[in-house]
Amino acid sequence: MLQHAGRTARVVQGFECDSTRERARLVAWSITDGERVWNAPADAGTLAFARKLVALSDVDGDGWQDFAAISLDAATQTQMVSVRSGASGESLHVLRGEADERDFASVVLALNDRNGDGIADWAVGACVKHPVERAHYAALVLVSGNSGERLDRIVSSERVSSTQGFAHGDGGDHVRLLAGKAVLDFDLAAGVVAHVWQSRSAAATPLRLVRGCDGSPCVLESLAGGELCMRALDATTLADRGVRELPGLRPLVDLVRVPDRNGDGCEDFLALHTGSAAGLATWLSGRDFAVLGALRPDGVPTQFQSREAHSLGELGFLITNGNQRPLEKDRGVYWFGADGKLRRVFAGS
């Protein structure tokens, strides 16, 4: 994960316990020189520590962008969220799910100031169990950035099996959440779900929310034949934007927008996939998913397992090594330039 304070930036990564039995921890490195800035311990009683990191706004007023570390609570076997200081890595707030909430913190995202205290707030996704029926409904929990306390919980009337960990905020009053085969538009000001977009095909599996070439929100779907399809969210349905079969690519791990590589005026995609002979990742056209090339960088360990990617714009992108048992020198985040060449490895404690 990348965090900012003005023009200064740091790379942050979570580590689970390694072969030396060292306690799980968070580590931050300066992106300028690769030096370690701080090393912070895990929250007590957690498993699968910092399985995901999400950038938030500066909630403690120290000038550094803070972040959320999502871990598994050992006592309840449910996810919990620890808000961490970007300056030091220390825990500021911890939030756990309620008894009727399943898939808690399947998604965490930053919001604007919702309660008027001058500090940006944040939200988590969950499935809420109906008190009588055997059903779950998608929900969005609004949380105070200042205190870490719940501000509101907006529950939809849409039955879902799960919330899939992908959401997009417009910086204002609306958050779109991917849940099952639907995309839900939460109106934060009104406290309701304003609209629900359903997938038009029973054979389609929604994968994640992305931006279209014009910046409009779209949903990326996998079709029965292995094709990828991007559909724009309009007022009534999911409209086709482009369909492309991607033969030979293993299951998709992550997908991020990167600067235009083929000169068509549209940002392209970097697709991470598991163990494909095609390379570590694949560049895809942001307009029609045509394969633009494979990422085959030198200096990457053989057992590298792509876990997540973050775009740095013209500076390139970061890819996390998700292999939990690599050599200590190989554990961490890899910075690649826009040309795909390895720039620096942020690794080791």
C-alpha positions, 0 to 999 in steps of 0.5 A: 500500500502507498501512503502520502504526506504532501509530496512525500510517500511511503510503502507499507506492508503487513507481515504474518509470523515468519519461520523465526516466530517473530510476531506479525508486524507492519513495516513502512519504507521510504519510497525515496531511498528504500530505507525502513521508516517504522516497524509496528506490531500487530494488534493482540489476538489477531490471525491473518494479520493485515491481510489487506491494507486500505488507504484512508484520509488523515484522521489524526491530523498529523499530516500523514495519510492514515490507513486501515489494516484488516485482520482476522479476530482470533476469538470470533474468527471474524474480520476486524479493522485497525485504523493505523497512524501513517506517521508511526504505524500505531493503532488509533482505533479498532472496529469489530462487527456486530453479532448480526453482521457477516462478511464484516469489512469485506470492503473498507473505503474512505469517505468525506466528512459525514458528521461535520467534525472537520475530519474525513470518515470511512465505511465498511461493508457487511452482510446483515442477517435478518432477525426472522428470515434466513436471509442476509442483506448488504449493508454499509457501516459509516464510521467516524474518522475522529473517534472510530465509532459507528455513525450509521448503518444503511441496510439494503433490501437486496438479498445477497450471499456475500459482499465481494470486497469492491466498492467505489465512492464518488467523493460525495454522497454516493458509494457503489458496492458490489454484492453478489450479482448486483451493484448497490448505490448507497445514498449516504445523505438519505441513508438509503439504497437509491438504485440497484443494478442487476447483472443481465446474464445468469452466466456472468460473474461480477468481478470488481468495480472499475472506471471506464475510459471516460471516468464513468463507473463500470463493473467488470464481469467474467462470462461463461466462456472465460471472456471479460466484459466491462459494463457501464452503470447507467440508469437502468441496466448494465450496458456492454462496453466491450467483450474480450476472451483472454485465453491462457490467463489464470484466475484474476488476482487484481486489476488496476488502471495504469497510464495509456500504453497503446496511444488510444487516449484511454487508461489501460489495465494491469491484470495480475493472475496466478502462476501463468506462463505468460508472465507476472502480469498482463497489460490489457487495453482499457477500451476492449481488453486486447492483450498489450503485452506481458510483464516478465521482469528480471530480478523477481524470485521464482516463487513470487505470488502476486497478491495485489497491485497499486498504480503510481501513475507515471511512476509505475506500479507496486505489486505485493509478493503474497507468498507467505514463505519466501526468503526474508529478503524477498518478502514485501512490495516490488516497485516497477516503472511504467516500462515494467522494469523492476526499480526497487524492492521494499522487503525484510523487516 
